[in-house]
Amino acid sequence: MAVADRSGAGMFQKVGHNAVTPSLKLNKGNDQHSIAVLGTWQVRYVRKLAKEIRKVRLPDPKKSSPVLEIDMANLAALDTAGAMLILDMKALFSSRGFTVKIINEREADRILFELISRHPRGNIADQKKSSMVLNLVRDVGALFVNMLRDIVELTSLIGQVTVSIVGLIFRPWRIKITPLIHHVEHAGLKAVAIIALICFLIGAVIMQQSVEQLRAYSAEYFSIDMLGILALREVGVLLTSIMIAGRSGAAFTAEIGSMKMREEIDAMRTLGIDPVETLIVPRVMALIIAVPLLTFIGDMMCLAGGALVSYQMLDMDFQSFLERLKDGVDIRHFYVGLIKTPFVAVIIGLVGTLEGMRVEGSAESLGHHVRASVVKAIFLVIIIDGMFAMALTAMGI
């Protein structure tokens, strides 16, 4: 932040070692009004000075002089934040009908004002509290517009990926085997441990709570049926998808976003390399392979966790648990859970890569889109799971 030291600081009250108290001095006149800015106008005093500026009361410019001068002759020190505040003050009183001029500024101050003026921004004249209802309407409207934009861009990306995959079917020598295996390893093999552990613990918790609740009705053995149906139809695929969205989806966004920041994707286009075929298709195909396998592992670990709890709480060995599970749970529940996996895999892959392609040239943008990737992917996974659940239940499956 630029700081300009001014001469004549000794006439003001000292603050600390080398600072002086900042303030305003208002002079009203018939021909013109003036505001003298005094002391050190630096970032640590901005909030205090902004309050003082809002307290300044001048006569109506239509009934008195419309000329207002901001006198910087006795300013001790100025930095970028202080200069922005002076320009905001000028804009504030200009909006009230005054002709505002800044006088007695140094050359360094004038250069600083010019640099700040090149970048349009809000000012303290605009800092009025809007109503909660208006804020809510504005936020909902922005959310709706962003949602429509996401739908359009996601649909467009689905079309591009579909065209690329169809092209690879007719030209299989263009399939990127090495990146595909790499992403299957990172998105699938290296995620086995965490998904197995999470599903095992959730299965154990579901079983424990089911036994506790059903024991009051002497129906605790039906908790095995409930565990089997929940694990195979919903819990296994949901836990796996959410973990993959938070793990692999975020990684896809970070990887592609970093390439976008370094302009590697632009270089690929310049060389005639299709980023969709090279970057997006291998990742989506890797998830289509990995997510069903991970879901199967998650299903089995949910049941294993339930088996352990049933052994402790129901005194039921593993063989008896399997027999009860076989009698109470039909194989169709397993197929219902498994049939969802390619769809959630495609959504996670597309959302992760799409957000990566949106990254701009800053670390803040990268963090924003990584967060958006995880949130949107999990949201869409739950929506898809709910749609499948309602549709398959309506069909009696």
ZALORO-720233 format. One record per residue (C-alpha): x, y, z; chain; residue number from 0. Coordinates in steps of 0.05 Angstrom, whole numbers, plus 32768, in hexadecimal, padded with zeros to 4 digits. Example, Ala and Ser with C-alpha at 12.3 -4.5 7.8 and 13.67 -1.06 7.14 Angstrom:
BEGIN
     X     Y     Z  chain  resi
  80F6  7FA6  809C      A     0
  8111  7FEB  808F      A     1
end
This chain:
BEGIN
     X     Y     Z  chain  resi
  8000  8000  8000      A     0
  801C  8044  7FEC      A     1
  802A  8075  8024      A     2
  803B  80BE  801B      A     3
  805D  80E2  8056      A     4
  804C  812C  805B      A     5
  8072  8166  8079      A     6
  8058  8190  80B2      A     7
  8042  8156  80DD      A     8
  805A  8177  811D      A     9
  801D  81A4  8123      A    10
  7FF0  8168  8132      A    11
  7FE8  813D  8170      A    12
  8016  8100  816D      A    13
  7FFB  80BA  816E      A    14
  8031  8085  817C      A    15
  8075  8096  8160      A    16
  806A  80B4  811B      A    17
  801F  80BB  8110      A    18
  7FEE  80F3  811D      A    19
  7FA5  80F3  812D      A    20
  7F7B  80F6  80ED      A    21
  7F3E  8123  80EB      A    22
  7F12  8152  80C2      A    23
  7F07  819D  80CA      A    24
  7ECA  81BA  80A9      A    25
  7EC7  8204  8096      A    26
  7E86  8220  807B      A    27
  7E85  8260  8053      A    28
  7E59  828A  8026      A    29
  7E84  8282  7FE8      A    30
  7E9C  823C  7FF4      A    31
  7EA3  8206  8029      A    32
  7EE2  81DF  8039      A    33
  7EF5  81A0  805D      A    34
  7F3D  819C  8076      A    35
  7F58  8156  807C      A    36
  7F89  8153  80B6      A    37
  7FBA  8121  80D1      A    38
  7FCA  80DB  80B9      A    39
  7F98  80BE  8089      A    40
  7FAD  8075  8088      A    41
  7F8B  8032  8087      A    42
  7F88  8029  80D3      A    43
  7F5D  8068  80D8      A    44
  7F2E  805C  809D      A    45
  7EF2  8044  80C6      A    46
  7EF7  807E  80F6      A    47
  7EFE  80B1  80BE      A    48
  7EC4  8093  8096      A    49
  7E97  809E  80D1      A    50
  7EAE  80E7  80D7      A    51
  7EA1  80F2  808D      A    52
  7E5A  80D9  8093      A    53
  7E4E  8109  80CE      A    54
  7E61  8147  80A4      A    55
  7E25  8173  8099      A    56
  7E26  81AA  8065      A    57
  7DEF  81DB  8050      A    58
  7DC5  81CC  8014      A    59
  7DEF  81DE  7FD7      A    60
  7DB2  81FD  7FB6      A    61
  7DAB  822E  7FF1      A    62
  7DF4  823B  7FFD      A    63
  7E36  8235  7FD9      A    64
  7E3B  81F6  7FAF      A    65
  7E87  81F7  7FB0      A    66
  7EAC  81C9  7FE0      A    67
  7EF8  81C4  7FE6      A    68
  7F1D  818A  8006      A    69
  7F5D  81AA  8020      A    70
  7F99  817B  8027      A    71
  7FCB  81B0  803D      A    72
  7FD0  8196  8084      A    73
  7FCF  814B  8075      A    74
  8008  8128  8098      A    75
  8008  80E4  8075      A    76
  7FDE  80C0  8041      A    77
  7FDB  8079  8029      A    78
  7FAF  8055  7FF6      A    79
  7F75  8049  8026      A    80
  7F76  8092  803B      A    81
  7F77  80AA  7FF3      A    82
  7F3C  807D  7FE3      A    83
  7F17  809B  801D      A    84
  7F24  80E2  8005      A    85
  7F0A  80D0  7FC0      A    86
  7ECD  80AF  7FE0      A    87
  7EC1  80EF  8007      A    88
  7EC5  8117  7FC6      A    89
  7E93  80E8  7FA4      A    90
  7E65  80EB  7FE0      A    91
  7E5E  8137  7FE0      A    92
  7E5C  8139  7F94      A    93
  7E1F  810C  7F98      A    94
  7DFF  8140  7FC6      A    95
  7E06  8177  7F92      A    96
  7E47  8198  7FA5      A    97
  7E80  81AA  7F76      A    98
  7EBA  8189  7F9B      A    99
  7F03  819A  7F8F      A   100
  7F41  817D  7FB0      A   101
  7F75  81B3  7FBD      A   102
  7FBD  81B6  7FD8      A   103
  7FCC  816E  7FC8      A   104
  8013  8159  7FB9      A   105
  8029  813B  7F77      A   106
  802F  80F5  7F98      A   107
  7FE8  80FC  7FB2      A   108
  7FCE  8110  7F6D      A   109
  7FEF  80D3  7F4D      A   110
  7FD1  80A6  7F83      A   111
  7F8B  80C4  7F76      A   112
  7F93  80B7  7F2B      A   113
  7FA7  806F  7F36      A   114
  7F6C  8062  7F63      A   115
  7F3B  8085  7F33      A   116
  7F4D  8055  7EFB      A   117
  7F2B  801C  7F20      A   118
  7EDF  8027  7F28      A   119
  7EC5  8013  7F6C      A   120
  7E8F  8023  7F9E      A   121
  7E94  805E  7FCE      A   122
  7E78  8072  8010      A   123
  7E3F  8095  7FED      A   124
  7E26  8051  7FD9      A   125
  7E2F  8031  801D      A   126
  7DE6  8034  8031      A   127
  7DC6  7FFC  8056      A   128
  7D95  7FD8  8029      A   129
  7D5A  7FB3  8045      A   130
  7D5E  7F6A  8057      A   131
  7D26  7F5A  8026      A   132
  7D4B  7F7B  7FEC      A   133
  7D8B  7F56  7FFF      A   134
  7D66  7F14  8000      A   135
  7D45  7F21  7FBD      A   136
  7D88  7F35  7F9F      A   137
  7DAB  7EF7  7FBA      A   138
  7D73  7EC8  7FA3      A   139
  7D74  7EE8  7F5E      A   140
  7DC0  7EE1  7F59      A   141
  7DBA  7E98  7F6F      A   142
  7D86  7E8B  7F3A      A   143
  7DAF  7EAB  7F03      A   144
  7DED  7E84  7F18      A   145
  7DC5  7E44  7F19      A   146
  7DAC  7E50  7ED2      A   147
  7DF3  7E5F  7EBC      A   148
  7E0C  7E1E  7EDC      A   149
  7DD5  7DF6  7EBA      A   150
  7DE6  7E13  7E76      A   151
  7E31  7E0A  7E7D      A   152
  7E2A  7DC4  7E9A      A   153
  7DFB  7DAF  7E61      A   154
  7E2D  7DCB  7E2F      A   155
  7E66  7DA5  7E50      A   156
  7E3D  7D64  7E50      A   157
  7E34  7D6D  7E05      A   158
  7E7F  7D79  7DFA      A   159
  7E92  7D3D  7E24      A   160
  7E5F  7D11  7E00      A   161
  7E7A  7D26  7DBC      A   162
  7EC2  7D18  7DD3      A   163
  7EB0  7CD3  7DEE      A   164
  7E8B  7CC0  7DAE      A   165
  7EC7  7CD8  7D87      A   166
  7EF5  7CAC  7DB2      A   167
  7EC8  7C70  7DA4      A   168
  7ED5  7C77  7D5A      A   169
  7F1E  7C8B  7D65      A   170
  7F34  7C60  7DA0      A   171
  7F7E  7C6F  7D94      A   172
  7F70  7CB6  7DAE      A   173
  7F5C  7C9C  7DF3      A   174
  7F8C  7CB6  7E28      A   175
  7F9B  7C75  7E4C      A   176
  7FD1  7C90  7E7B      A   177
  7FA7  7CCA  7E96      A   178
  7F6B  7C9C  7E9C      A   179
  7F91  7C6A  7EC7      A   180
  7FB0  7CA3  7EEF      A   181
  7F6C  7CC0  7F01      A   182
  7F4E  7C7C  7F10      A   183
  7F87  7C71  7F41      A   184
  7F80  7CB4  7F63      A   185
  7F34  7CB9  7F62      A   186
  7F27  7C6F  7F6F      A   187
  7F60  7C46  7F8D      A   188
  7F7A  7C7B  7FBC      A   189
  7F33  7C8A  7FD5      A   190
  7F24  7C42  7FEA      A   191
  7F3F  7C49  8031      A   192
  7F19  7C88  8045      A   193
  7ED8  7C72  8024      A   194
  7EDC  7C2D  8044      A   195
  7EE8  7C4B  8089      A   196
  7EB0  7C7E  8083      A   197
  7E7D  7C4B  806A      A   198
  7E91  7C19  809F      A   199
  7E86  7C4C  80D6      A   200
  7E44  7C65  80B9      A   201
  7E2B  7C1D  80B1      A   202
  7E3C  7C0F  80FA      A   203
  7E18  7C4F  8111      A   204
  7DD9  7C3F  80E8      A   205
  7DD7  7BF9  8104      A   206
  7DE2  7C10  814C      A   207
  7DAB  7C45  8148      A   208
  7D7B  7C15  8125      A   209
  7D84  7BE0  815A      A   210
  7D79  7C12  8192      A   211
  7D39  7C2E  8173      A   212
  7D1B  7BEB  815E      A   213
  7D2B  7BC7  819F      A   214
  7CF1  7BEA  81C1      A   215
  7CC2  7BC4  8191      A   216
  7CE9  7B83  8195      A   217
  7CF9  7B8B  814B      A   218
  7D44  7B96  8150      A   219
  7D53  7B5F  811D      A   220
  7D30  7B8A  80E8      A   221
  7D69  7BBC  80F0      A   222
  7D92  7B8E  80C2      A   223
  7D5E  7B95  808C      A   224
  7D5D  7BE0  8094      A   225
  7DA9  7BE4  8092      A   226
  7DAD  7BBA  8053      A   227
  7D79  7BE3  802E      A   228
  7D96  7C26  8044      A   229
  7DDE  7C13  8037      A   230
  7DD2  7BF5  7FF2      A   231
  7DA0  7C27  7FD7      A   232
  7DB6  7C69  7FF5      A   233
  7DEE  7C6D  8028      A   234
  7E24  7C4A  8001      A   235
  7E1C  7C73  7FC2      A   236
  7E10  7CB5  7FE6      A   237
  7E4C  7CAF  8014      A   238
  7E79  7C9A  7FDB      A   239
  7E60  7CD1  7FAD      A   240
  7E68  7D07  7FE3      A   241
  7EAE  7CF0  7FF4      A   242
  7EC1  7CEE  7FAA      A   243
  7EA3  7D33  7F9F      A   244
  7ECB  7D50  7FD8      A   245
  7F0A  7D2B  7FC7      A   246
  7F10  7D20  7F7C      A   247
  7EE0  7D57  7F64      A   248
  7F07  7D8C  7F8B      A   249
  7F49  7D6F  7F71      A   250
  7F30  7D74  7F29      A   251
  7F1D  7DBD  7F33      A   252
  7F60  7DCD  7F53      A   253
  7F88  7DA9  7F1D      A   254
  7F64  7DC8  7EE2      A   255
  7F5F  7E0B  7F05      A   256
  7FAA  7E0D  7F0F      A   257
  7FB4  7DFE  7EC6      A   258
  7F84  7E35  7EB4      A   259
  7FAA  7E67  7EE1      A   260
  7FEB  7E55  7EBF      A   261
  7FCA  7E5B  7E7A      A   262
  7FDA  7E13  7E69      A   263
  7F94  7E07  7E4E      A   264
  7F9B  7E42  7E1F      A   265
  7FDE  7E25  7E08      A   266
  7FBC  7DE2  7DFB      A   267
  7F87  7E04  7DCF      A   268
  7FBF  7E29  7DAA      A   269
  7FE1  7DE6  7D9C      A   270
  7F9F  7DC8  7D83      A   271
  7F94  7D9B  7DC0      A   272
  7F4C  7D95  7DD6      A   273
  7F49  7DA3  7E22      A   274
  7F07  7D7D  7E28      A   275
  7F23  7D3E  7E0A      A   276
  7F66  7D44  7E2E      A   277
  7F52  7D5C  7E73      A   278
  7F08  7D50  7E7F      A   279
  7EF7  7D0E  7E5D      A   280
  7F2D  7CE5  7E81      A   281
  7F16  7CFF  7EC4      A   282
  7ECD  7CF2  7EB7      A   283
  7EDB  7CAC  7E9C      A   284
  7F07  7C9E  7ED8      A   285
  7ECE  7CAF  7F07      A   286
  7E9D  7C84  7EDF      A   287
  7ECC  7C4A  7EEC      A   288
  7EDE  7C5A  7F34      A   289
  7E9D  7C70  7F53      A   290
  7E76  7C2E  7F48      A   291
  7EB1  7C06  7F64      A   292
  7EB7  7C34  7FA0      A   293
  7E6C  7C31  7FAB      A   294
  7E70  7BE5  7FAD      A   295
  7EA8  7BE9  7FE1      A   296
  7E7F  7C1C  8009      A   297
  7E42  7BEF  8008      A   298
  7E6A  7BB4  8022      A   299
  7E8B  7BDD  8058      A   300
  7E48  7BF8  8070      A   301
  7E2F  7BB1  8077      A   302
  7E70  7B9D  809A      A   303
  7E67  7BD5  80CD      A   304
  7E20  7BBE  80D8      A   305
  7E36  7B76  80E1      A   306
  7E68  7B8A  8116      A   307
  7E33  7BB0  813E      A   308
  7E01  7B78  8136      A   309
  7E34  7B48  8153      A   310
  7E3D  7B75  818F      A   311
  7DF5  7B8A  819B      A   312
  7DCD  7B4F  8180      A   313
  7DFF  7B18  818E      A   314
  7DF9  7B03  8144      A   315
  7E34  7AE5  8121      A   316
  7E48  7AF7  80DA      A   317
  7E28  7ABB  80BA      A   318
  7DE5  7AC9  80DB      A   319
  7DEB  7B12  80C7      A   320
  7DF5  7AFF  807E      A   321
  7DBA  7ACE  807F      A   322
  7D8C  7B03  809D      A   323
  7DA6  7B36  806A      A   324
  7D99  7B05  8031      A   325
  7D52  7AF7  8048      A   326
  7D3F  7B41  8055      A   327
  7D63  7B66  801D      A   328
  7D58  7B5A  7FD3      A   329
  7D90  7B60  7FA0      A   330
  7D69  7B97  7F7C      A   331
  7D7C  7BC8  7FB3      A   332
  7DC5  7BBE  7FA1      A   333
  7DB6  7BCB  7F58      A   334
  7D8E  7C0A  7F69      A   335
  7DCA  7C28  7F8D      A   336
  7DFB  7C13  7F58      A   337
  7DD3  7C2E  7F1D      A   338
  7DDA  7C75  7F39      A   339
  7E26  7C74  7F39      A   340
  7E35  7C85  7EF0      A   341
  7E07  7CC2  7EF4      A   342
  7E26  7CDE  7F33      A   343
  7E6B  7CCF  7F18      A   344
  7E5D  7CF8  7ED9      A   345
  7E40  7D32  7F02      A   346
  7E7C  7D34  7F32      A   347
  7EAD  7D32  7EF8      A   348
  7E8A  7D67  7ECF      A   349
  7E7F  7D97  7F09      A   350
  7EC7  7D90  7F21      A   351
  7EE5  7D9D  7EDC      A   352
  7EB3  7DD4  7ECA      A   353
  7EC5  7DFB  7F09      A   354
  7F0E  7DF1  7EF9      A   355
  7F05  7E0F  7EB4      A   356
  7EE4  7E4C  7ED4      A   357
  7F21  7E5D  7EFF      A   358
  7F40  7EA0  7EF1      A   359
  7F86  7EB9  7EFF      A   360
  7F86  7EBD  7F4B      A   361
  7F8C  7E8E  7F86      A   362
  7F4B  7EAB  7FA2      A   363
  7F27  7E96  7F63      A   364
  7F44  7E50  7F68      A   365
  7F2D  7E49  7FB0      A   366
  7EE7  7E63  7F9F      A   367
  7EDD  7E31  7F66      A   368
  7EF9  7DF6  7F8E      A   369
  7EC6  7E05  7FC4      A   370
  7E8E  7E0F  7F91      A   371
  7EA1  7DCD  7F70      A   372
  7E98  7DA5  7FB0      A   373
  7E57  7DC7  7FC4      A   374
  7E37  7DC2  7F7F      A   375
  7E4D  7D7A  7F74      A   376
  7E31  7D63  7FB8      A   377
  7DF1  7D89  7FAC      A   378
  7DE7  7D69  7F67      A   379
  7DF9  7D24  7F81      A   380
  7DC2  7D29  7FB6      A   381
  7D90  7D43  7F83      A   382
  7D9F  7D0A  7F53      A   383
  7D9B  7CD7  7F8B      A   384
  7D58  7CF3  7FA1      A   385
  7D3D  7CF1  7F5A      A   386
  7D52  7CA9  7F51      A   387
  7D35  7C96  7F94      A   388
  7CF1  7CB3  7F85      A   389
  7CEF  7C99  7F3D      A   390
  7D04  7C52  7F4F      A   391
  7CD5  7C50  7F8B      A   392
  7C9B  7C67  7F5F      A   393
  7CAC  7C2E  7F2F      A   394
  7CAB  7BFC  7F68      A   395
  7CF5  7BED  7F65      A   396
end
